[in-house]
Each structure stands twice: as C-alpha cells, then as structure tokens.
C-alpha cells in the first residue's frame, strides 16, 4: 500500500510535537484548581478521547457550575506560558526531511488553532517542509474531519495516494472517513492499548513509521 503514497497528512500535537508531558502537567494543575485528584501518566493516556470535554468529565471535572469554556481558557493560558519549552519528538525532523527529499508533499492537519500551530512550528525551523498547515479557523473553525475534506478539495489530492500519521483514535476516525491510509504512533496523547484497536498499523516510533516507506521511496521521487 505504501508504494502508492505521495501525500502525508501530519497531526501536530503529540505526533510531531512532544507536548503530552506538558499537557499532562497542566491537567494536574487544573485538577488541583478544581479540587480533583491528580491523574498519573498511564491513566491520562488511557482516558484521553474526543471530544476533549468528555475526557475531562471522565477524570471527574464537574461543569455544572464552572463551564468547560472556563477550563479551556485556563488550559490555553497555562499552555501558552510553557509552549516555548516544548520540543519535537525524536526522529521528527529526520522524517520530515526524508519525506521532503523523496518528493512527498507534507501537510499538517489539526484541530488545534491555526495561528497557534504556526507559532509553535516557528522555533523549530521546519515550516518549509509543509505545503499547507491547516488548523481550526481555516474552514470556519470546524472539526478535523471537515478541515480534512476542505483540504482535499483545496489541493485535489487522491485519498488512495494519501496517509495520515497521528497519535490518537480520533486520527484513525478521520482517516477512515476521508478514505486514506493511516499510521498511528503511540508516543503522544493516547495509550498503545487504545490506538491498537483501530485497525491501522501502529509504529512504535516515528523512525518505525518512516521505515514503512523506505523500500518505496522511488515511487514518490
């Protein structure tokens, strides 16, 4: 299947950007502010799901008096303060460089706000690897699937020539709905046990994901 792939859709948070440790810390900071018991790393990754509001409900957050939007604003405030300290996953730049040199097109597809993604990318010097960066706001602030459909209309890509690389079952859902291949990497926000149930290949690292394509590089050159 990888021989036909020419277009890579990258998830950003948790897939290329190693921000789960920061997010886990913020979740526990918010838990303290809301009188919730802290959650350990394993449980946080097992519980994480979309919509994210339901993830927080599963952890015990009660939005009957203090709404989810208040929590979200607080999360963004904490995240913004720490964003400059967040690095890429090991092997991320190597993978981007390899796909770029092999003639693959690369795009970011994320439900994270577009401006925040661009700001997050900038310090790493990797923006030139991406033909497009699509986040919330590019198509009316809609969800990731709708963004993906808009991206395909915009670029005219064939789903049969496209793979989405992500770190959550939501990425698998989006890939399935778009009709594209998917590789899941359990180094981000969701546990291996969760993404392994999605029916797509699971690579232990970005290096392992890249290895799937190495025999077929000439197809995209």
Secondary structure, 3 states (H helix, E strand, C coil): CHHHCCEEEECCECCCECCHHHHHHHHHHHHHHHCCCCCCHHHHHHHCCCCHHHHHHHHCCCCCCCCHHHHHHHHHHHHHHHHHHCCECCCHHHHHHHHHHCCCEEEEEEEEEHHHHHHHHHCCCCHHHCCEEEEECCCCCCCHHHHHHHHHHHHCCCHHHEEEEECCHHHHHHHHHHCCEEEEECCCCCCHHHHHHHCCEEECCHHHHHHHHHCCHHHHC
